[in-house]
Amino acid sequence: MEIRLVLSFLDKDKIGTIQPHDDALVVMLRIEGYDVKRVLVDQGSGAEIMYLDLYRGLNLKPKDLTAYDSPLVSFNGKFVIPRGQIRLPVQTGSEVVEVDFIVMDAYSSYTAIVARP
């Protein structure tokens, strides 16, 4: 039997929003023991992305990365070569899961992008 973790919200979390909506879902997650703001939950994403500014902000070093050699397409349609990949603990509520982030050196108004399970 496969167990799927679910990112969910209570009715109180909807206070101040207009339903139904098509706004981006931007949350705060605890990554590597730090509260990280401006994390985009992208229902269409097949990969978890961490931008280089966040990677450095978590005091992670280049030697912590493992190789990831497949180019990705950024939001502006350009190909970007990832810096590498890293597995980090991510906490949502009381649940902690290990997430494989692809580290990108590209501009984004978000610190990271996670796929919705």
PDB file as gemmi writes it, atoms N, CA and C in Angstrom:
CRYST1    1.000    1.000    1.000  90.00  90.00  90.00 P 1                      
ATOM      1  N   MET A   1       0.847  -1.174   0.000  1.00  0.00           N  
ATOM      2  CA  MET A   1       0.000   0.000   0.000  1.00  0.00           C  
ATOM      3  C   MET A   1       0.892   1.236   0.000  1.00  0.00           C  
ATOM      4  N   GLU A   2       0.581   2.189  -0.838  1.00  0.00           N  
ATOM      5  CA  GLU A   2       1.348   3.433  -0.943  1.00  0.00           C  
ATOM      6  C   GLU A   2       0.684   4.515  -0.098  1.00  0.00           C  
ATOM      7  N   ILE A   3       1.494   5.225   0.691  1.00  0.00           N  
ATOM      8  CA  ILE A   3       0.982   6.332   1.499  1.00  0.00           C  
ATOM      9  C   ILE A   3       1.354   7.629   0.824  1.00  0.00           C  
ATOM     10  N   ARG A   4       0.370   8.469   0.554  1.00  0.00           N  
ATOM     11  CA  ARG A   4       0.624   9.761  -0.075  1.00  0.00           C  
ATOM     12  C   ARG A   4       0.412  10.868   0.952  1.00  0.00           C  
ATOM     13  N   LEU A   5       1.410  11.727   1.090  1.00  0.00           N  
ATOM     14  CA  LEU A   5       1.271  12.876   1.974  1.00  0.00           C  
ATOM     15  C   LEU A   5       0.471  13.950   1.268  1.00  0.00           C  
ATOM     16  N   VAL A   6      -0.351  14.655   2.015  1.00  0.00           N  
ATOM     17  CA  VAL A   6      -1.235  15.651   1.435  1.00  0.00           C  
ATOM     18  C   VAL A   6      -0.958  17.006   2.074  1.00  0.00           C  
ATOM     19  N   LEU A   7      -0.818  18.021   1.242  1.00  0.00           N  
ATOM     20  CA  LEU A   7      -0.724  19.392   1.713  1.00  0.00           C  
ATOM     21  C   LEU A   7      -2.138  19.925   1.742  1.00  0.00           C  
ATOM     22  N   SER A   8      -2.673  20.194   2.922  1.00  0.00           N  
ATOM     23  CA  SER A   8      -4.068  20.618   3.024  1.00  0.00           C  
ATOM     24  C   SER A   8      -4.193  21.831   3.934  1.00  0.00           C  
ATOM     25  N   PHE A   9      -5.375  22.468   3.866  1.00  0.00           N  
ATOM     26  CA  PHE A   9      -5.633  23.681   4.616  1.00  0.00           C  
ATOM     27  C   PHE A   9      -6.989  23.592   5.288  1.00  0.00           C  
ATOM     28  N   LEU A  10      -7.114  24.230   6.423  1.00  0.00           N  
ATOM     29  CA  LEU A  10      -8.374  24.286   7.148  1.00  0.00           C  
ATOM     30  C   LEU A  10      -9.195  25.471   6.658  1.00  0.00           C  
ATOM     31  N   ASP A  11     -10.480  25.502   7.020  1.00  0.00           N  
ATOM     32  CA  ASP A  11     -11.334  26.631   6.642  1.00  0.00           C  
ATOM     33  C   ASP A  11     -10.779  27.953   7.166  1.00  0.00           C  
ATOM     34  N   LYS A  12     -10.171  27.938   8.359  1.00  0.00           N  
ATOM     35  CA  LYS A  12      -9.615  29.180   8.916  1.00  0.00           C  
ATOM     36  C   LYS A  12      -8.463  29.712   8.060  1.00  0.00           C  
ATOM     37  N   ASP A  13      -7.799  28.820   7.302  1.00  0.00           N  
ATOM     38  CA  ASP A  13      -6.713  29.246   6.429  1.00  0.00           C  
ATOM     39  C   ASP A  13      -7.220  30.025   5.220  1.00  0.00           C  
ATOM     40  N   LYS A  14      -8.505  29.879   4.907  1.00  0.00           N  
ATOM     41  CA  LYS A  14      -9.094  30.552   3.748  1.00  0.00           C  
ATOM     42  C   LYS A  14      -9.574  31.973   4.064  1.00  0.00           C  
ATOM     43  N   ILE A  15      -9.550  32.325   5.338  1.00  0.00           N  
ATOM     44  CA  ILE A  15     -10.018  33.654   5.738  1.00  0.00           C  
ATOM     45  C   ILE A  15      -9.200  34.717   5.011  1.00  0.00           C  
ATOM     46  N   GLY A  16      -9.894  35.668   4.393  1.00  0.00           N  
ATOM     47  CA  GLY A  16      -9.229  36.746   3.661  1.00  0.00           C  
ATOM     48  C   GLY A  16      -9.026  36.440   2.196  1.00  0.00           C  
ATOM     49  N   THR A  17      -9.465  35.270   1.733  1.00  0.00           N  
ATOM     50  CA  THR A  17      -9.359  34.937   0.314  1.00  0.00           C  
ATOM     51  C   THR A  17     -10.746  34.890  -0.302  1.00  0.00           C  
ATOM     52  N   ILE A  18     -10.809  35.075  -1.582  1.00  0.00           N  
ATOM     53  CA  ILE A  18     -12.070  34.993  -2.309  1.00  0.00           C  
ATOM     54  C   ILE A  18     -12.105  33.639  -2.995  1.00  0.00           C  
ATOM     55  N   GLN A  19     -13.175  32.878  -2.748  1.00  0.00           N  
ATOM     56  CA  GLN A  19     -13.292  31.528  -3.301  1.00  0.00           C  
ATOM     57  C   GLN A  19     -14.365  31.493  -4.373  1.00  0.00           C  
ATOM     58  N   PRO A  20     -14.296  30.714  -5.442  1.00  0.00           N  
ATOM     59  CA  PRO A  20     -13.068  30.045  -5.850  1.00  0.00           C  
ATOM     60  C   PRO A  20     -12.083  31.064  -6.398  1.00  0.00           C  
ATOM     61  N   HIS A  21     -10.823  30.716  -6.395  1.00  0.00           N  
ATOM     62  CA  HIS A  21      -9.794  31.655  -6.843  1.00  0.00           C  
ATOM     63  C   HIS A  21      -8.803  30.944  -7.751  1.00  0.00           C  
ATOM     64  N   ASP A  22      -8.008  31.727  -8.447  1.00  0.00           N  
ATOM     65  CA  ASP A  22      -6.952  31.155  -9.284  1.00  0.00           C  
ATOM     66  C   ASP A  22      -5.605  31.781  -8.950  1.00  0.00           C  
ATOM     67  N   ASP A  23      -5.505  32.283  -7.711  1.00  0.00           N  
ATOM     68  CA  ASP A  23      -4.243  32.865  -7.263  1.00  0.00           C  
ATOM     69  C   ASP A  23      -3.212  31.759  -7.059  1.00  0.00           C  
ATOM     70  N   ALA A  24      -1.956  32.145  -7.166  1.00  0.00           N  
ATOM     71  CA  ALA A  24      -0.882  31.201  -6.886  1.00  0.00           C  
ATOM     72  C   ALA A  24      -0.916  30.849  -5.403  1.00  0.00           C  
ATOM     73  N   LEU A  25      -0.652  29.594  -5.091  1.00  0.00           N  
ATOM     74  CA  LEU A  25      -0.583  29.161  -3.706  1.00  0.00           C  
ATOM     75  C   LEU A  25       0.863  29.304  -3.253  1.00  0.00           C  
ATOM     76  N   VAL A  26       1.094  30.273  -2.382  1.00  0.00           N  
ATOM     77  CA  VAL A  26       2.434  30.556  -1.876  1.00  0.00           C  
ATOM     78  C   VAL A  26       2.403  30.327  -0.368  1.00  0.00           C  
ATOM     79  N   VAL A  27       3.288  29.487   0.120  1.00  0.00           N  
ATOM     80  CA  VAL A  27       3.274  29.091   1.520  1.00  0.00           C  
ATOM     81  C   VAL A  27       4.647  29.288   2.152  1.00  0.00           C  
ATOM     82  N   MET A  28       4.681  29.073   3.468  1.00  0.00           N  
ATOM     83  CA  MET A  28       5.946  29.031   4.185  1.00  0.00           C  
ATOM     84  C   MET A  28       6.165  27.583   4.609  1.00  0.00           C  
ATOM     85  N   LEU A  29       7.338  27.045   4.333  1.00  0.00           N  
ATOM     86  CA  LEU A  29       7.688  25.689   4.729  1.00  0.00           C  
ATOM     87  C   LEU A  29       8.943  25.727   5.595  1.00  0.00           C  
ATOM     88  N   ARG A  30       9.083  24.741   6.423  1.00  0.00           N  
ATOM     89  CA  ARG A  30      10.312  24.604   7.222  1.00  0.00           C  
ATOM     90  C   ARG A  30      11.241  23.663   6.461  1.00  0.00           C  
ATOM     91  N   ILE A  31      12.324  24.234   5.942  1.00  0.00           N  
ATOM     92  CA  ILE A  31      13.293  23.480   5.154  1.00  0.00           C  
ATOM     93  C   ILE A  31      14.636  23.507   5.869  1.00  0.00           C  
ATOM     94  N   GLU A  32      15.177  22.320   6.118  1.00  0.00           N  
ATOM     95  CA  GLU A  32      16.500  22.222   6.767  1.00  0.00           C  
ATOM     96  C   GLU A  32      16.526  22.989   8.094  1.00  0.00           C  
ATOM     97  N   GLY A  33      15.367  23.003   8.783  1.00  0.00           N  
ATOM     98  CA  GLY A  33      15.293  23.653  10.089  1.00  0.00           C  
ATOM     99  C   GLY A  33      15.022  25.147  10.057  1.00  0.00           C  
ATOM    100  N   TYR A  34      14.843  25.739   8.880  1.00  0.00           N  
ATOM    101  CA  TYR A  34      14.573  27.175   8.752  1.00  0.00           C  
ATOM    102  C   TYR A  34      13.176  27.393   8.182  1.00  0.00           C  
ATOM    103  N   ASP A  35      12.481  28.425   8.657  1.00  0.00           N  
ATOM    104  CA  ASP A  35      11.199  28.814   8.077  1.00  0.00           C  
ATOM    105  C   ASP A  35      11.472  29.575   6.795  1.00  0.00           C  
ATOM    106  N   VAL A  36      11.033  29.021   5.675  1.00  0.00           N  
ATOM    107  CA  VAL A  36      11.312  29.593   4.357  1.00  0.00           C  
ATOM    108  C   VAL A  36      10.010  30.150   3.787  1.00  0.00           C  
ATOM    109  N   LYS A  37      10.007  31.441   3.513  1.00  0.00           N  
ATOM    110  CA  LYS A  37       8.826  32.105   2.962  1.00  0.00           C  
ATOM    111  C   LYS A  37       8.877  32.113   1.442  1.00  0.00           C  
ATOM    112  N   ARG A  38       7.737  32.414   0.839  1.00  0.00           N  
ATOM    113  CA  ARG A  38       7.580  32.566  -0.616  1.00  0.00           C  
ATOM    114  C   ARG A  38       7.888  31.275  -1.377  1.00  0.00           C  
ATOM    115  N   VAL A  39       7.345  30.152  -0.887  1.00  0.00           N  
ATOM    116  CA  VAL A  39       7.469  28.877  -1.583  1.00  0.00           C  
ATOM    117  C   VAL A  39       6.208  28.673  -2.413  1.00  0.00           C  
ATOM    118  N   LEU A  40       6.369  28.535  -3.703  1.00  0.00           N  
ATOM    119  CA  LEU A  40       5.246  28.340  -4.618  1.00  0.00           C  
ATOM    120  C   LEU A  40       4.894  26.860  -4.686  1.00  0.00           C  
ATOM    121  N   VAL A  41       3.614  26.544  -4.484  1.00  0.00           N  
ATOM    122  CA  VAL A  41       3.121  25.181  -4.691  1.00  0.00           C  
ATOM    123  C   VAL A  41       2.543  25.146  -6.097  1.00  0.00           C  
ATOM    124  N   ASP A  42       3.202  24.404  -6.975  1.00  0.00           N  
ATOM    125  CA  ASP A  42       2.836  24.371  -8.394  1.00  0.00           C  
ATOM    126  C   ASP A  42       2.248  23.009  -8.735  1.00  0.00           C  
ATOM    127  N   GLN A  43       0.946  22.999  -9.011  1.00  0.00           N  
ATOM    128  CA  GLN A  43       0.270  21.734  -9.306  1.00  0.00           C  
ATOM    129  C   GLN A  43       0.784  21.090 -10.585  1.00  0.00           C  
ATOM    130  N   GLY A  44       1.354  21.881 -11.480  1.00  0.00           N  
ATOM    131  CA  GLY A  44       1.821  21.338 -12.743  1.00  0.00           C  
ATOM    132  C   GLY A  44       3.295  20.975 -12.765  1.00  0.00           C  
ATOM    133  N   SER A  45       3.987  21.196 -11.661  1.00  0.00           N  
ATOM    134  CA  SER A  45       5.428  20.961 -11.633  1.00  0.00           C  
ATOM    135  C   SER A  45       5.735  19.492 -11.389  1.00  0.00           C  
ATOM    136  N   GLY A  46       6.724  19.001 -12.109  1.00  0.00           N  
ATOM    137  CA  GLY A  46       7.182  17.632 -11.909  1.00  0.00           C  
ATOM    138  C   GLY A  46       8.463  17.575 -11.113  1.00  0.00           C  
ATOM    139  N   ALA A  47       8.948  18.724 -10.661  1.00  0.00           N  
ATOM    140  CA  ALA A  47      10.217  18.770  -9.932  1.00  0.00           C  
ATOM    141  C   ALA A  47      10.142  19.818  -8.835  1.00  0.00           C  
ATOM    142  N   GLU A  48      10.927  19.615  -7.788  1.00  0.00           N  
ATOM    143  CA  GLU A  48      11.054  20.603  -6.728  1.00  0.00           C  
ATOM    144  C   GLU A  48      12.300  21.427  -7.024  1.00  0.00           C  
ATOM    145  N   ILE A  49      12.126  22.736  -7.039  1.00  0.00           N  
ATOM    146  CA  ILE A  49      13.203  23.654  -7.404  1.00  0.00           C  
ATOM    147  C   ILE A  49      13.567  24.515  -6.204  1.00  0.00           C  
ATOM    148  N   MET A  50      14.865  24.702  -5.996  1.00  0.00           N  
ATOM    149  CA  MET A  50      15.352  25.649  -4.996  1.00  0.00           C  
ATOM    150  C   MET A  50      16.274  26.620  -5.725  1.00  0.00           C  
ATOM    151  N   TYR A  51      16.048  27.899  -5.490  1.00  0.00           N  
ATOM    152  CA  TYR A  51      16.882  28.905  -6.141  1.00  0.00           C  
ATOM    153  C   TYR A  51      18.146  29.145  -5.321  1.00  0.00           C  
ATOM    154  N   LEU A  52      19.185  29.554  -6.009  1.00  0.00           N  
ATOM    155  CA  LEU A  52      20.519  29.660  -5.426  1.00  0.00           C  
ATOM    156  C   LEU A  52      20.569  30.575  -4.201  1.00  0.00           C  
ATOM    157  N   ASP A  53      19.798  31.661  -4.208  1.00  0.00           N  
ATOM    158  CA  ASP A  53      19.799  32.556  -3.042  1.00  0.00           C  
ATOM    159  C   ASP A  53      19.357  31.820  -1.775  1.00  0.00           C  
ATOM    160  N   LEU A  54      18.320  31.007  -1.880  1.00  0.00           N  
ATOM    161  CA  LEU A  54      17.872  30.229  -0.731  1.00  0.00           C  
ATOM    162  C   LEU A  54      18.932  29.200  -0.346  1.00  0.00           C  
ATOM    163  N   TYR A  55      19.504  28.522  -1.318  1.00  0.00           N  
ATOM    164  CA  TYR A  55      20.536  27.520  -1.055  1.00  0.00           C  
ATOM    165  C   TYR A  55      21.675  28.127  -0.229  1.00  0.00           C  
ATOM    166  N   ARG A  56      22.118  29.281  -0.652  1.00  0.00           N  
ATOM    167  CA  ARG A  56      23.198  29.960   0.090  1.00  0.00           C  
ATOM    168  C   ARG A  56      22.696  30.430   1.453  1.00  0.00           C  
ATOM    169  N   GLY A  57      21.450  30.902   1.519  1.00  0.00           N  
ATOM    170  CA  GLY A  57      20.870  31.367   2.783  1.00  0.00           C  
ATOM    171  C   GLY A  57      20.749  30.260   3.822  1.00  0.00           C  
ATOM    172  N   LEU A  58      20.638  29.017   3.362  1.00  0.00           N  
ATOM    173  CA  LEU A  58      20.593  27.873   4.273  1.00  0.00           C  
ATOM    174  C   LEU A  58      21.990  27.412   4.681  1.00  0.00           C  
ATOM    175  N   ASN A  59      23.004  28.181   4.276  1.00  0.00           N  
ATOM    176  CA  ASN A  59      24.408  27.889   4.596  1.00  0.00           C  
ATOM    177  C   ASN A  59      24.877  26.561   4.017  1.00  0.00           C  
ATOM    178  N   LEU A  60      24.324  26.194   2.859  1.00  0.00           N  
ATOM    179  CA  LEU A  60      24.754  24.979   2.179  1.00  0.00           C  
ATOM    180  C   LEU A  60      25.891  25.318   1.231  1.00  0.00           C  
ATOM    181  N   LYS A  61      26.784  24.394   1.041  1.00  0.00           N  
ATOM    182  CA  LYS A  61      27.986  24.611   0.228  1.00  0.00           C  
ATOM    183  C   LYS A  61      27.877  23.858  -1.095  1.00  0.00           C  
ATOM    184  N   PRO A  62      28.632  24.289  -2.112  1.00  0.00           N  
ATOM    185  CA  PRO A  62      28.617  23.573  -3.395  1.00  0.00           C  
ATOM    186  C   PRO A  62      28.938  22.086  -3.262  1.00  0.00           C  
ATOM    187  N   LYS A  63      29.795  21.718  -2.308  1.00  0.00           N  
ATOM    188  CA  LYS A  63      30.164  20.310  -2.131  1.00  0.00           C  
ATOM    189  C   LYS A  63      28.993  19.463  -1.631  1.00  0.00           C  
ATOM    190  N   ASP A  64      27.923  20.110  -1.113  1.00  0.00           N  
ATOM    191  CA  ASP A  64      26.749  19.387  -0.632  1.00  0.00           C  
ATOM    192  C   ASP A  64      25.859  18.894  -1.774  1.00  0.00           C  
ATOM    193  N   LEU A  65      26.088  19.407  -2.983  1.00  0.00           N  
ATOM    194  CA  LEU A  65      25.262  19.059  -4.137  1.00  0.00           C  
ATOM    195  C   LEU A  65      25.702  17.742  -4.767  1.00  0.00           C  
ATOM    196  N   THR A  66      24.728  17.029  -5.319  1.00  0.00           N  
ATOM    197  CA  THR A  66      25.034  15.889  -6.175  1.00  0.00           C  
ATOM    198  C   THR A  66      24.747  16.317  -7.612  1.00  0.00           C  
ATOM    199  N   ALA A  67      25.311  15.601  -8.549  1.00  0.00           N  
ATOM    200  CA  ALA A  67      25.183  15.976  -9.966  1.00  0.00           C  
ATOM    201  C   ALA A  67      23.734  15.874 -10.437  1.00  0.00           C  
ATOM    202  N   TYR A  68      23.355  16.820 -11.269  1.00  0.00           N  
ATOM    203  CA  TYR A  68      22.065  16.802 -11.964  1.00  0.00           C  
ATOM    204  C   TYR A  68      22.333  17.430 -13.314  1.00  0.00           C  
ATOM    205  N   ASP A  69      22.363  16.644 -14.357  1.00  0.00           N  
ATOM    206  CA  ASP A  69      22.872  17.139 -15.635  1.00  0.00           C  
ATOM    207  C   ASP A  69      21.815  17.361 -16.710  1.00  0.00           C  
ATOM    208  N   SER A  70      20.551  17.390 -16.335  1.00  0.00           N  
ATOM    209  CA  SER A  70      19.493  17.617 -17.317  1.00  0.00           C  
ATOM    210  C   SER A  70      19.066  19.085 -17.281  1.00  0.00           C  
ATOM    211  N   PRO A  71      19.125  19.790 -18.420  1.00  0.00           N  
ATOM    212  CA  PRO A  71      18.712  21.198 -18.411  1.00  0.00           C  
ATOM    213  C   PRO A  71      17.209  21.331 -18.175  1.00  0.00           C  
ATOM    214  N   LEU A  72      16.813  22.446 -17.598  1.00  0.00           N  
ATOM    215  CA  LEU A  72      15.408  22.747 -17.351  1.00  0.00           C  
ATOM    216  C   LEU A  72      15.025  24.022 -18.096  1.00  0.00           C  
ATOM    217  N   VAL A  73      13.746  24.226 -18.298  1.00  0.00           N  
ATOM    218  CA  VAL A  73      13.252  25.442 -18.943  1.00  0.00           C  
ATOM    219  C   VAL A  73      12.684  26.341 -17.860  1.00  0.00           C  
ATOM    220  N   SER A  74      13.167  27.590 -17.791  1.00  0.00           N  
ATOM    221  CA  SER A  74      12.699  28.531 -16.785  1.00  0.00           C  
ATOM    222  C   SER A  74      11.380  29.153 -17.224  1.00  0.00           C  
ATOM    223  N   PHE A  75      10.787  29.973 -16.350  1.00  0.00           N  
ATOM    224  CA  PHE A  75       9.512  30.615 -16.654  1.00  0.00           C  
ATOM    225  C   PHE A  75       9.589  31.495 -17.894  1.00  0.00           C  
ATOM    226  N   ASN A  76      10.759  32.057 -18.173  1.00  0.00           N  
ATOM    227  CA  ASN A  76      10.887  32.930 -19.338  1.00  0.00           C  
ATOM    228  C   ASN A  76      11.212  32.149 -20.614  1.00  0.00           C  
ATOM    229  N   GLY A  77      11.185  30.816 -20.547  1.00  0.00           N  
ATOM    230  CA  GLY A  77      11.385  29.976 -21.723  1.00  0.00           C  
ATOM    231  C   GLY A  77      12.829  29.669 -22.061  1.00  0.00           C  
ATOM    232  N   LYS A  78      13.770  30.129 -21.260  1.00  0.00           N  
ATOM    233  CA  LYS A  78      15.185  29.870 -21.512  1.00  0.00           C  
ATOM    234  C   LYS A  78      15.627  28.586 -20.806  1.00  0.00           C  
ATOM    235  N   PHE A  79      16.590  27.890 -21.436  1.00  0.00           N  
ATOM    236  CA  PHE A  79      17.166  26.712 -20.814  1.00  0.00           C  
ATOM    237  C   PHE A  79      18.134  27.132 -19.717  1.00  0.00           C  
ATOM    238  N   VAL A  80      18.069  26.436 -18.587  1.00  0.00           N  
ATOM    239  CA  VAL A  80      18.944  26.714 -17.456  1.00  0.00           C  
ATOM    240  C   VAL A  80      19.600  25.395 -17.055  1.00  0.00           C  
ATOM    241  N   ILE A  81      20.904  25.431 -16.867  1.00  0.00           N  
ATOM    242  CA  ILE A  81      21.637  24.257 -16.398  1.00  0.00           C  
ATOM    243  C   ILE A  81      21.642  24.298 -14.871  1.00  0.00           C  
ATOM    244  N   PRO A  82      21.041  23.320 -14.208  1.00  0.00           N  
ATOM    245  CA  PRO A  82      21.010  23.309 -12.747  1.00  0.00           C  
ATOM    246  C   PRO A  82      22.418  23.218 -12.151  1.00  0.00           C  
ATOM    247  N   ARG A  83      22.578  23.750 -10.957  1.00  0.00           N  
ATOM    248  CA  ARG A  83      23.844  23.651 -10.233  1.00  0.00           C  
ATOM    249  C   ARG A  83      24.045  22.254  -9.667  1.00  0.00           C  
ATOM    250  N   GLY A  84      22.936  21.559  -9.412  1.00  0.00           N  
ATOM    251  CA  GLY A  84      22.990  20.216  -8.855  1.00  0.00           C  
ATOM    252  C   GLY A  84      21.698  19.906  -8.136  1.00  0.00           C  
ATOM    253  N   GLN A  85      21.756  18.855  -7.327  1.00  0.00           N  
ATOM    254  CA  GLN A  85      20.576  18.405  -6.605  1.00  0.00           C  
ATOM    255  C   GLN A  85      20.958  18.125  -5.168  1.00  0.00           C  
ATOM    256  N   ILE A  86      19.985  18.310  -4.246  1.00  0.00           N  
ATOM    257  CA  ILE A  86      20.221  18.035  -2.832  1.00  0.00           C  
ATOM    258  C   ILE A  86      18.932  17.550  -2.192  1.00  0.00           C  
ATOM    259  N   ARG A  87      19.064  16.604  -1.281  1.00  0.00           N  
ATOM    260  CA  ARG A  87      17.917  16.090  -0.526  1.00  0.00           C  
ATOM    261  C   ARG A  87      17.913  16.762   0.845  1.00  0.00           C  
ATOM    262  N   LEU A  88      16.761  17.388   1.188  1.00  0.00           N  
ATOM    263  CA  LEU A  88      16.639  18.113   2.452  1.00  0.00           C  
ATOM    264  C   LEU A  88      15.321  17.765   3.131  1.00  0.00           C  
ATOM    265  N   PRO A  89      15.284  17.836   4.463  1.00  0.00           N  
ATOM    266  CA  PRO A  89      14.022  17.618   5.168  1.00  0.00           C  
ATOM    267  C   PRO A  89      13.118  18.843   5.034  1.00  0.00           C  
ATOM    268  N   VAL A  90      11.842  18.585   4.760  1.00  0.00           N  
ATOM    269  CA  VAL A  90      10.841  19.654   4.655  1.00  0.00           C  
ATOM    270  C   VAL A  90       9.706  19.305   5.602  1.00  0.00           C  
ATOM    271  N   GLN A  91       9.331  20.276   6.444  1.00  0.00           N  
ATOM    272  CA  GLN A  91       8.266  20.055   7.416  1.00  0.00           C  
ATOM    273  C   GLN A  91       7.051  20.885   7.062  1.00  0.00           C  
ATOM    274  N   THR A  92       5.898  20.225   7.033  1.00  0.00           N  
ATOM    275  CA  THR A  92       4.607  20.892   6.894  1.00  0.00           C  
ATOM    276  C   THR A  92       3.753  20.398   8.043  1.00  0.00           C  
ATOM    277  N   GLY A  93       3.417  21.284   8.958  1.00  0.00           N  
ATOM    278  CA  GLY A  93       2.703  20.847  10.154  1.00  0.00           C  
ATOM    279  C   GLY A  93       3.606  19.938  10.957  1.00  0.00           C  
ATOM    280  N   SER A  94       3.099  18.753  11.296  1.00  0.00           N  
ATOM    281  CA  SER A  94       3.905  17.804  12.070  1.00  0.00           C  
ATOM    282  C   SER A  94       4.621  16.794  11.184  1.00  0.00           C  
ATOM    283  N   GLU A  95       4.345  16.807   9.889  1.00  0.00           N  
ATOM    284  CA  GLU A  95       4.962  15.861   8.957  1.00  0.00           C  
ATOM    285  C   GLU A  95       6.310  16.371   8.453  1.00  0.00           C  
ATOM    286  N   VAL A  96       7.303  15.491   8.417  1.00  0.00           N  
ATOM    287  CA  VAL A  96       8.612  15.809   7.847  1.00  0.00           C  
ATOM    288  C   VAL A  96       8.891  14.787   6.742  1.00  0.00           C  
ATOM    289  N   VAL A  97       9.193  15.293   5.551  1.00  0.00           N  
ATOM    290  CA  VAL A  97       9.518  14.416   4.427  1.00  0.00           C  
ATOM    291  C   VAL A  97      10.842  14.866   3.823  1.00  0.00           C  
ATOM    292  N   GLU A  98      11.546  13.935   3.207  1.00  0.00           N  
ATOM    293  CA  GLU A  98      12.778  14.250   2.497  1.00  0.00           C  
ATOM    294  C   GLU A  98      12.408  14.634   1.066  1.00  0.00           C  
ATOM    295  N   VAL A  99      12.904  15.768   0.609  1.00  0.00           N  
ATOM    296  CA  VAL A  99      12.584  16.283  -0.728  1.00  0.00           C  
ATOM    297  C   VAL A  99      13.881  16.466  -1.508  1.00  0.00           C  
ATOM    298  N   ASP A 100      13.883  16.005  -2.759  1.00  0.00           N  
ATOM    299  CA  ASP A 100      15.018  16.204  -3.650  1.00  0.00           C  
ATOM    300  C   ASP A 100      14.818  17.509  -4.408  1.00  0.00           C  
ATOM    301  N   PHE A 101      15.587  18.524  -4.059  1.00  0.00           N  
ATOM    302  CA  PHE A 101      15.508  19.829  -4.723  1.00  0.00           C  
ATOM    303  C   PHE A 101      16.556  19.914  -5.826  1.00  0.00           C  
ATOM    304  N   ILE A 102      16.164  20.456  -6.956  1.00  0.00           N  
ATOM    305  CA  ILE A 102      17.099  20.805  -8.018  1.00  0.00           C  
ATOM    306  C   ILE A 102      17.470  22.265  -7.790  1.00  0.00           C  
ATOM    307  N   VAL A 103      18.743  22.551  -7.668  1.00  0.00           N  
ATOM    308  CA  VAL A 103      19.201  23.911  -7.359  1.00  0.00           C  
ATOM    309  C   VAL A 103      19.484  24.641  -8.662  1.00  0.00           C  
ATOM    310  N   MET A 104      18.824  25.809  -8.810  1.00  0.00           N  
ATOM    311  CA  MET A 104      18.919  26.599 -10.038  1.00  0.00           C  
ATOM    312  C   MET A 104      19.479  27.985  -9.740  1.00  0.00           C  
ATOM    313  N   ASP A 105      20.305  28.459 -10.643  1.00  0.00           N  
ATOM    314  CA  ASP A 105      20.809  29.831 -10.573  1.00  0.00           C  
ATOM    315  C   ASP A 105      20.036  30.647 -11.601  1.00  0.00           C  
ATOM    316  N   ALA A 106      18.840  31.075 -11.210  1.00  0.00           N  
ATOM    317  CA  ALA A 106      17.965  31.857 -12.086  1.00  0.00           C  
ATOM    318  C   ALA A 106      17.152  32.786 -11.208  1.00  0.00           C  
ATOM    319  N   TYR A 107      16.650  33.849 -11.799  1.00  0.00           N  
ATOM    320  CA  TYR A 107      15.833  34.795 -11.029  1.00  0.00           C  
ATOM    321  C   TYR A 107      14.434  34.233 -10.828  1.00  0.00           C  
ATOM    322  N   SER A 108      13.897  34.422  -9.636  1.00  0.00           N  
ATOM    323  CA  SER A 108      12.512  34.104  -9.342  1.00  0.00           C  
ATOM    324  C   SER A 108      12.067  34.940  -8.162  1.00  0.00           C  
ATOM    325  N   SER A 109      10.796  35.318  -8.149  1.00  0.00           N  
ATOM    326  CA  SER A 109      10.270  36.026  -6.985  1.00  0.00           C  
ATOM    327  C   SER A 109       9.969  35.037  -5.857  1.00  0.00           C  
ATOM    328  N   TYR A 110      10.066  33.740  -6.157  1.00  0.00           N  
ATOM    329  CA  TYR A 110       9.882  32.701  -5.144  1.00  0.00           C  
ATOM    330  C   TYR A 110      11.244  32.194  -4.696  1.00  0.00           C  
ATOM    331  N   THR A 111      11.293  31.612  -3.499  1.00  0.00           N  
ATOM    332  CA  THR A 111      12.541  31.032  -3.008  1.00  0.00           C  
ATOM    333  C   THR A 111      12.691  29.580  -3.440  1.00  0.00           C  
ATOM    334  N   ALA A 112      11.531  28.928  -3.633  1.00  0.00           N  
ATOM    335  CA  ALA A 112      11.516  27.524  -4.037  1.00  0.00           C  
ATOM    336  C   ALA A 112      10.170  27.221  -4.676  1.00  0.00           C  
ATOM    337  N   ILE A 113      10.120  26.118  -5.415  1.00  0.00           N  
ATOM    338  CA  ILE A 113       8.885  25.630  -6.005  1.00  0.00           C  
ATOM    339  C   ILE A 113       8.759  24.167  -5.630  1.00  0.00           C  
ATOM    340  N   VAL A 114       7.618  23.815  -5.075  1.00  0.00           N  
ATOM    341  CA  VAL A 114       7.366  22.416  -4.754  1.00  0.00           C  
ATOM    342  C   VAL A 114       6.142  21.943  -5.529  1.00  0.00           C  
ATOM    343  N   ALA A 115       6.181  20.673  -5.902  1.00  0.00           N  
ATOM    344  CA  ALA A 115       5.054  20.087  -6.613  1.00  0.00           C  
ATOM    345  C   ALA A 115       4.024  19.634  -5.592  1.00  0.00           C  
ATOM    346  N   ARG A 116       2.785  19.750  -5.941  1.00  0.00           N  
ATOM    347  CA  ARG A 116       1.727  19.267  -5.064  1.00  0.00           C  
ATOM    348  C   ARG A 116       1.591  17.763  -5.288  1.00  0.00           C  
ATOM    349  N   PRO A 117       1.602  16.975  -4.209  1.00  0.00           N  
ATOM    350  CA  PRO A 117       1.508  15.516  -4.387  1.00  0.00           C  
ATOM    351  C   PRO A 117       0.191  15.098  -4.991  1.00  0.00           C  
TER     352      PRO A 117                                                      
END                                                                             
